[in-house]
Amino acid sequence: MGRSEIRTSINRNLKHVFETYAQPDPWRWSDILSVRWTHGEPWEVESRMRIEPANSFGVIVDQVVTHFEPYRRVGFISHFGGVTMISHVVFSALGDEVTEVRSNLEFVGSFSRVAGLALGPAIEYGARRFYEFLKQECERESPAQIPPGSSDAG
């Protein structure tokens, strides 16, 4: 069994970070090729997503929402390439404009033998990259924050 914990601090309030993460059309700001809800309503417990990650050797992820507590925690069970993974994502306000996202992953399976790569580091790399995309999306300047006259349109 493999385990990983990832902590990411984002310079935005908890509401903004959670709502960016839990959009009905999820994770379009990441490098995931496609995400499609295949069962149930978005973000309801027992709803399912079909996820096609980038650089995944053609593996498709079937992911089930196991817990959804707005502005606090989301849980998943994911199946892909002979691997089962349990994920918990916890959102915590560290201040008025700082949010910590903590992701705990536990996984078992045999995909690493099929693909010829170490499973743990590959999963952790993909997860860290995903949360870096979330941080970038949340911290992007809004048009109201850009000073007048500094437009790069040109």
N, C-alpha and C positions, 0 to 999 in steps of 0.2 A: 504494500500500500504506500502511496506517495501522498505527501502533504505539502502545502504551501500557504503562506500568509503574505499578503501584499497590502501595504498601507500607502495611501496617496493623500496628500494635503492639497486642497483646492481653494484658491482665493476667491470664493464666492459663498453666498449664504446657503444654508442647508436646503431651503425650498428650491432655489435655482438649480442646485446640483442634482437633487433627486428628480425634479421634473425633466431635466435634460436626460438623465439616465433612463427614466421610465416613460418615454414618449410612446404613444400607440404604434408608431412606425419606428421601432427601436434601432438604435445604434448606427444610424445612417452616417454619423460623423466619424465612425471608426473605419478600419480597413477591411471589415467583413464584407464579402462580396454580396451576400443577400441574407435577409432574415424575413421569414414569412410565418405568420400565425397559421397553424394547421388545425387547431382544435380550440374551441372556447373563445371567450372574449379576451382581448389583450390584458395581461397582468392579473387575470383571475387565477386563483389557485386551481390547479389541474389543467390550465390552458397549456398548449404546446406550441413550440416554435421549431421550424426547420431552419438551420443555420448553415451557411456555406462560408467557412472561414477562408481567408486568403492563404495561399501557400500551405494547403492542408492535404496534399496528395490525393485530392478528390474525395476526401472523407466529408460526409455530411453529419451534422450534429442534430440529434433529436433531443430537445430540451423541454422539460416540464417544470412549470412554476409550482413549487411546493409551499411557499410562504410569501405573502405580500402584505407588508405593514407600511403604509405610506409614510414617507419621511424617516423611516427607521431601518427596515430590513427587508431583503428579498432573498428567497431561497430557491434553488434549482436542483434537479437531478438531470444529468446529461448522459447520453449514450452516443458513442462514436467509435468506430473501428475496433470493437472488442473492449472498449474502456467504459467504465461507469464512473461518473464524477459527481460528487455532492458539493455544491457551492453555497456559501452564505455571504451576502454582501450587506455590510452594516454601514449606515450613514450616521455620523455624529457631528454636531456643531462644536467646533473648538473655540468659537468666538462669533461675533455678529456677522463677519464676512469671511470666515474660514471654516471649511468642512473637511472632515477626514472620512475617506471611504476605505473600509477595511474588507478585504476579500479573503475568505478562508476556503481552501480547496482541498478535498480528499479524493483520491482516485485509485482505482484498481483496474488491471487489464493487461492485455498482451500486445497492444498496438506497437510498442517499441520493437518487438521481435520481428514484426512484419515490415515495418518501415526502415529498420536498421538505424534507429536513433534512440537516444535516451529520452524516455517519456516525460519524466519529471521536469528536467530543464526546458523541454519544448513547451510544455503546458505553462510553466511559470513565465517563460519569455512572452508567449502569446497573451497571457493575462496582464503582465506588466505593460505591454504595448497598448492593450485595450484601455487600461486606466490612464495611460499617458494621453491617449486621444480624448478621453472624457475630460481630463484636466484642460487640455488645449481648447476644447469646445466651450467649456464653462468659463474660461478666463479670457476668451476673445473679447475685444472691445466692442461695445455696442455703438451704433451711430451717434447716440447722444453723448458718448464719452470722447469722441474725436473732436479736437479743437477746430473751430472754423478756419478755413483756408489751408488745412493740412491734407486735403484730399489728394490721393495719388492718381485720380482719374485724369487722363489727360491730354 
